[in-house]
Amino acid sequence: MLYNSTRDSSVKVSSAQAITQGISVDGGLFVPEEIPSLTLDEIKSIGEMKYADRAAFVFSKFLTDFSDAEIHYCTDNAYSTKNFETESIAEIAHLFDGTYMLELWHGPTCAFKDMALQILPYFLTTSAKKINLDKKIVILVATSGDTGKAALEGFKDVEGTSILVFYPEDGVSPMQKRQMKTQEGSNVGVCALNGNFDDCQNGVKAIFTDNDVKAQLESSGMMFSSANSINWGRLVPQIVYYISAYAELARDGEINLGDKINIVVPTGNFGNILAAYYAKHMGVPVNKLICASNINNVLTDFINTGVYDRNRQFYATVSPSMDILISSNLERLLYLMTGRNDAVIRDWFGKLASEGKYEVTDDVKAQLKDEFCAGFCNDDETKAAIHSVYEKYSYTCDTHTAVAVKVYNDYKAATGDTTKTIIASTASPYKFSAAVLEAVQNGKSDLDEYAMIDKLAELSKMPVPAALADLKNKPERFSDVISKEEQKQYVLRTLGI
């Protein structure tokens, strides 16, 4: 299995090269030359495996230059109870009749990003050895909240690497910020940016493709790679949990093998729902992929109209990990939907960079409507969804998962579709305790962050994850705040170049 660049189909690299490089030199994203298939019998057999073996089975379809031993080394180390609080790794909660919460937040940073970022360091170091790479790998990350901490936790003290994370100063929750500012590890760095997530992401992408910066790194024995979902090594682990969830529901008799399901995903950067798209096209029976956005509803508008327009007001919301106006992984989807037409992708994403807007063809619009439904909600509706689920089902969900609940309820009311449905639950409610507590008790609290966590624990009857409880007494290590214009020099200075 080789990998092409979305902006130059003639590029063909191994999975090891794609993972270490992170992004193609032309600015494109790596995609596999074909989507491998799964039979229903294979899906059935996956249901009988533990999670690490499920992941290894799926990875063997994509990472064909890895030996079985190398793949199992990665999965066995990543997906174990030393990293996750549950043996199932990804839990399935039965919310109400025919609706299931796929809880992806039982890892060390209490967010779904752990599902990929616990294994990415193993992928990356194994890949580097496979291609005889003798450079230090510098991981640059832009985060809207969860990716940063998950990447820092995954790469802390990993030999041969260093990691630098940028986050928007006023665009993450207090708990997310404290998680990053107190990060341990000798090879980690954290910096806030005066701007939004798109400013962080655009700066990182520009640094990645800056020939002057790359030359300076080369002369210093370093190279860049990415832990954002632009890296295929970040995206492929996310495919696993959708396949795993379907196999588990079939094993437990919740669905019949072959029955279609809906999948609802709260998403801003489009990576998590793109993983569900890949799972579907591998052979998981999926009826609709339902894309849930907050009031930064650029994806909803795009799926409904075929026009992507980031020229709009940016909102800071109670679901900050979705406060994004440039959805990077959409490029991979459109590359597939255009029949791998790199010229069209260069045109559209060139327009996005220069004009902030592009419109896809009628054929792609039809494909979008066939595959996806989309909706959005505002903060008040998000909190109302949290309150409703808590009152009806004694279940407490975070602000991002609540967006998915609201959008799914709207979809169900509009369509009458009663297909059994998986909702991707992307974070622990304790990461957004102020908004969740306000929603649960229908009123704001004047408690401090940790008192809010204690109160939420009392009401929800959910144990507080140890990783969050321990933050209270950790010293803050990182306090830098810079402008977006300073990002490049900050990276060079931090690396001692």
ZALUM-790391 format. One record per residue (C-alpha): x, y, z; residue in three letters. Coordinates in steps of 0.1 Angstrom, whole numbers, padded with zeros to 4 digits, always signed. Last residue first. Layout:
XYZALA ...
//
This chain:
+0186+0274+0158ILE +0181+0265+0195GLY +0149+0246+0189LEU +0130+0272+0209THR +0145+0300+0189ARG +0136+0284+0156LEU +0100+0278+0167VAL +0096+0313+0181TYR +0110+0328+0149GLN +0082+0311+0129LYS +0054+0319+0153GLN +0062+0356+0158GLU +0037+0369+0132GLU +0009+0349+0150LYS +0015+0370+0181SER +0030+0355+0212ILE +0021+0342+0247VAL +0046+0323+0267ASP +0035+0308+0301SER +0047+0273+0303PHE +0057+0253+0334ARG +0027+0256+0356GLU +0031+0236+0389PRO +0009+0206+0395LYS -0013+0205+0426ASN -0047+0209+0410LYS -0037+0188+0380LEU -0040+0155+0399ASP -0078+0155+0397ALA -0076+0157+0359LEU -0054+0127+0353ALA -0072+0108+0380ALA -0105+0109+0361PRO -0133+0122+0383VAL -0156+0093+0391PRO -0192+0097+0376MET -0221+0101+0400LYS -0232+0130+0378SER -0244+0153+0406LEU -0216+0147+0431GLU -0190+0145+0404ALA -0202+0178+0390LEU -0199+0194+0424LYS -0163+0181+0428ASP -0154+0193+0393ILE -0169+0227+0401MET -0149+0229+0432ALA -0118+0223+0410TYR -0126+0251+0386GLU -0136+0277+0412ASP -0172+0280+0424LEU -0193+0309+0412ASP -0218+0286+0394SER -0240+0295+0365LYS -0275+0281+0364GLY -0296+0253+0350ASN -0281+0226+0373GLN -0269+0203+0345VAL -0262+0231+0320ALA -0242+0252+0344GLU -0223+0221+0355LEU -0215+0213+0319VAL -0204+0248+0310ALA -0181+0251+0341ALA -0169+0215+0340SER -0156+0215+0304PHE -0128+0189+0308LYS -0149+0172+0335TYR -0175+0163+0308PRO -0150+0138+0295SER -0144+0142+0258ALA -0154+0129+0223THR -0186+0110+0226SER -0191+0097+0190ALA -0228+0091+0187ILE -0237+0056+0173ILE -0271+0052+0158THR -0297+0025+0152LYS -0318+0035+0122THR -0350+0052+0133THR -0351+0078+0105ASP -0381+0100+0109GLY -0363+0125+0086THR -0367+0159+0103ALA -0372+0147+0138ALA -0343+0123+0135LYS -0320+0149+0121TYR -0329+0174+0148ASP -0323+0148+0175ASN -0290+0140+0158TYR -0280+0177+0158VAL -0288+0181+0195LYS -0269+0149+0205VAL -0239+0158+0184ALA -0237+0192+0200VAL -0240+0175+0234ALA -0209+0154+0225THR -0190+0186+0222HIS -0203+0201+0254THR -0196+0171+0276ASP -0220+0144+0285CYS -0237+0134+0317THR -0261+0105+0318TYR -0290+0102+0342SER -0312+0093+0312TYR -0340+0118+0310LYS -0326+0146+0333GLU -0290+0143+0322TYR -0298+0140+0285VAL -0321+0170+0287SER -0296+0191+0306HIS -0267+0184+0282ILE -0290+0191+0253ALA -0301+0224+0268ALA -0264+0233+0272LYS -0258+0227+0235THR -0289+0246+0226GLU -0278+0276+0245ASP -0243+0274+0230ASP -0256+0273+0194ASN -0264+0244+0172CYS -0254+0228+0139PHE -0265+0204+0113GLY -0252+0181+0086ALA -0262+0150+0066CYS -0236+0131+0048PHE -0230+0104+0021GLU -0256+0110-0006ASP -0256+0148-0001LYS -0218+0149-0003LEU -0219+0128-0034GLN -0244+0151-0051ALA -0223+0181-0043LYS -0192+0163-0057VAL -0210+0158-0090ASP -0223+0194-0090ASP -0187+0206-0088THR -0172+0222-0057VAL -0173+0259-0047GLU -0144+0277-0032TYR -0138+0304-0005LYS -0112+0321+0016GLY -0099+0342-0013GLU -0062+0334-0014SER -0058+0303+0008ALA -0093+0289+0000LEU -0087+0297-0037LYS -0054+0276-0036GLY -0074+0249-0019PHE -0099+0247-0047TRP -0073+0250-0075ASP -0048+0225-0060ARG -0077+0201-0054ILE -0088+0204-0090VAL -0053+0197-0102ALA -0050+0167-0079ASP -0079+0149-0093ASN -0081+0118-0071ARG -0115+0107-0085GLY -0130+0141-0075THR -0147+0124-0044MET -0114+0109-0032LEU -0096+0143-0034TYR -0126+0159-0018LEU -0124+0136+0012LEU -0087+0142+0017ARG -0090+0180+0015GLU -0118+0179+0040LEU -0091+0169+0065ASN -0080+0205+0070SER -0112+0220+0081SER -0106+0258+0081ILE -0132+0277+0102LEU -0125+0260+0135ILE -0141+0264+0170ASP -0148+0227+0173MET -0123+0221+0202SER -0139+0251+0218PRO -0173+0235+0226SER -0185+0263+0250VAL -0180+0287+0222THR -0156+0313+0208ALA -0172+0325+0175TYR -0156+0334+0143PHE -0175+0357+0119GLN -0175+0347+0083ARG -0151+0345+0054ASN -0144+0308+0058ARG -0166+0299+0028ASP -0169+0264+0014TYR -0197+0262-0011VAL -0212+0228-0018GLY -0245+0239-0004THR -0256+0216+0024ASN -0223+0199+0030ILE -0205+0233+0029PHE -0230+0251+0051ASP -0228+0225+0078THR -0190+0225+0075LEU -0188+0263+0080VAL -0210+0261+0111ASN -0190+0280+0136ASN -0222+0279+0157ILE -0214+0244+0167ASN -0211+0216+0142SER -0225+0180+0139ALA -0218+0159+0108CYS -0241+0130+0104ILE -0228+0100+0084LEU -0258+0082+0071LYS -0266+0045+0064ASN -0234+0027+0074VAL -0226-0010+0069PRO -0189-0012+0077VAL -0172-0023+0044GLY -0140-0004+0039MET -0160+0025+0025HIS -0179+0028+0058LYS -0147+0028+0079ALA -0132+0054+0056TYR -0162+0076+0061TYR -0160+0071+0099ALA -0124+0083+0097ALA -0135+0113+0078LEU -0159+0120+0107ILE -0130+0123+0131ASN -0108+0142+0108GLY -0133+0169+0098PHE -0113+0198+0115ASN -0144+0209+0134GLY -0163+0178+0143THR -0191+0164+0164PRO -0197+0130+0149VAL -0230+0111+0144VAL -0228+0076+0129ILE -0259+0059+0115ASN -0262+0021+0114ILE -0268-0004+0087LYS -0276-0040+0095ASP -0250-0065+0080GLY -0244-0084+0113LEU -0277-0080+0132ASN -0277-0052+0157ILE -0277-0051+0195GLU -0268-0088+0195GLY -0237-0083+0216ASP -0214-0094+0188ARG -0231-0071+0163ALA -0227-0041+0187LEU -0191-0051+0192GLU -0183-0053+0155ALA -0199-0019+0149TYR -0179-0003+0177ALA -0147-0019+0166SER -0151-0007+0130ILE -0158+0028+0143TYR -0129+0026+0167TYR -0104+0015+0141VAL -0109+0044+0117ILE -0095+0067+0143GLN -0062+0049+0144PRO -0058+0057+0107VAL -0061+0094+0112LEU -0031+0102+0134ARG -0006+0081+0114GLY -0020+0098+0083TRP -0007+0131+0096ASN -0030+0160+0087ILE -0047+0148+0119SER -0023+0168+0139ASN +0008+0151+0153ALA +0030+0164+0126SER +0066+0159+0115SER +0095+0183+0110PHE +0131+0174+0105MET +0163+0178+0125MET +0201+0174+0121GLY +0209+0210+0125SER +0217+0216+0088SER +0184+0200+0080GLU +0165+0222+0104LEU +0180+0253+0088GLN +0171+0240+0054ALA +0135+0233+0065LYS +0132+0268+0079VAL +0143+0284+0046ASP +0121+0261+0026ASN +0090+0271+0045ASP +0065+0242+0039THR +0061+0231+0076PHE +0064+0267+0088ILE +0034+0277+0067ALA +0014+0247+0079LYS +0022+0256+0116VAL +0012+0292+0110GLY -0021+0283+0093ASN -0030+0259+0122GLN -0023+0285+0150CYS -0042+0312+0131ASP -0070+0288+0124ASP -0071+0280+0161PHE -0078+0317+0170ASN -0055+0346+0177GLY -0030+0358+0204ASN -0011+0325+0204LEU -0002+0304+0235ALA +0030+0284+0237CYS +0038+0249+0249VAL +0071+0230+0247GLY +0080+0194+0253VAL +0113+0174+0253ASN +0121+0172+0290SER +0086+0160+0300GLY +0058+0172+0322GLU +0028+0193+0310GLN +0016+0219+0335THR +0007+0246+0309LYS -0010+0220+0287MET -0034+0205+0312GLN -0040+0240+0327ARG -0051+0252+0293LYS -0075+0223+0287GLN -0090+0228+0322MET -0095+0265+0316PRO -0112+0257+0283SER -0095+0267+0250VAL -0098+0296+0227GLY -0086+0326+0246ASP -0049+0320+0243GLU -0052+0300+0210PRO -0030+0269+0212TYR +0005+0262+0199PHE +0023+0229+0208VAL +0060+0221+0204LEU +0073+0185+0205ILE +0108+0170+0206SER +0117+0136+0193THR +0147+0112+0192GLY +0137+0095+0225GLU +0101+0099+0236VAL +0103+0120+0268ASP +0068+0133+0264LYS +0054+0122+0230PHE +0020+0108+0239GLY +0013+0133+0267GLU +0022+0162+0246LEU +0001+0149+0217ALA -0029+0144+0239ALA -0024+0178+0255LYS -0023+0195+0222GLY -0050+0175+0204THR -0076+0184+0230ASP -0078+0222+0230GLY -0080+0239+0196SER -0045+0227+0188THR -0017+0234+0164ALA +0011+0209+0167VAL +0047+0208+0156LEU +0066+0176+0162ILE +0104+0178+0157VAL +0120+0145+0147ILE +0157+0143+0154LYS +0174+0130+0123LYS +0189+0096+0116ASP +0161+0082+0095LEU +0169+0046+0084ASN +0135+0043+0066ILE +0123+0015+0089LYS +0138+0031+0120LYS +0119+0063+0114ALA +0087+0043+0109SER +0091+0026+0142THR +0096+0059+0160THR +0066+0074+0143LEU +0042+0045+0147PHE +0051+0042+0184TYR +0047+0079+0189PRO +0014+0078+0170LEU -0001+0051+0193ILE -0012+0071+0223GLN -0020+0100+0200LEU -0047+0081+0181ALA -0071+0070+0208MET -0058+0098+0230ASP -0074+0123+0206LYS -0108+0111+0219PHE -0104+0131+0251ALA -0097+0124+0288CYS -0060+0132+0287THR -0047+0098+0298PRO -0073+0077+0280GLY -0110+0070+0288HIS -0123+0096+0264TRP -0136+0077+0233LEU -0170+0069+0247GLU -0191+0056+0218LEU -0226+0067+0231MET -0253+0044+0217TYR -0288+0051+0204THR -0312+0023+0195GLY -0334+0027+0226ASP -0317+0051+0249PHE -0281+0060+0260LEU -0266+0025+0258HIS -0229+0033+0267ALA -0202+0019+0245ILE -0167+0020+0259GLU -0135+0026+0239ALA -0104+0011+0257ILE -0124-0020+0266SER -0100-0026+0295GLU -0109+0007+0310THR -0089+0035+0325GLU -0066+0037+0295PHE -0028+0042+0294ASN -0015+0014+0317LYS -0047-0004+0309THR -0035-0012+0274SER -0039+0002+0239TYR -0006+0019+0231ALA +0020-0007+0240ASN +0001-0037+0225ASP -0008-0016+0194THR +0027-0005+0185CYS +0045-0038+0192TYR +0016-0055+0175HIS +0023-0035+0143ILE +0060-0042+0144GLU +0055-0079+0150ALA +0030-0081+0121ASP +0056-0065+0099SER +0051-0029+0087PHE +0053-0021+0049ASP +0017-0031+0046THR +0005-0003+0069LEU -0031+0000+0056PHE -0046-0034+0058LYS -0024-0045+0086SER -0036-0015+0105PHE -0071-0029+0107VAL -0060-0062+0122PHE -0036-0045+0146ALA -0064-0022+0158ALA -0087-0052+0165ARG -0058-0069+0183ASP -0053-0039+0206ALA -0091-0037+0212TYR -0095-0073+0224LYS -0108-0097+0197MET -0142-0114+0194GLU -0158-0084+0176GLY -0130-0084+0150ILE -0142-0119+0139SER -0176-0105+0130LYS -0160-0077+0110ILE -0139-0103+0092GLU -0170-0123+0084ASP -0187-0091+0072LEU -0159-0086+0048THR -0134-0057+0051LEU -0120-0038+0021SER -0089-0017+0016PRO -0093+0019+0004ILE -0069+0025-0024GLU -0038+0046-0031GLU -0037+0055+0006PRO -0039+0093+0013VAL -0011+0117+0022PHE -0020+0154+0026LEU -0008+0181+0002GLY +0015+0210+0010GLY +0038+0202-0020ASP +0064+0187+0003VAL +0038+0162+0015SER +0027+0163+0051ILE +0035+0142+0081GLY +0070+0132+0069GLN +0074+0104+0095THR +0039+0090+0088ILE +0040+0093+0050ALA +0075+0077+0049GLN +0064+0048+0071ALA +0032+0044+0050SER +0053+0041+0019SER +0055+0069-0006VAL +0041+0076-0041LYS +0038+0112-0054VAL +0024+0112-0089SER -0010+0122-0075SER +0003+0156-0067ASP -0019+0179-0045ARG -0037+0152-0026THR -0003+0134-0021SER -0003+0097-0028ASN +0004+0068-0004TYR +0015+0033-0012LEU +0000+0000+0000MET 
//
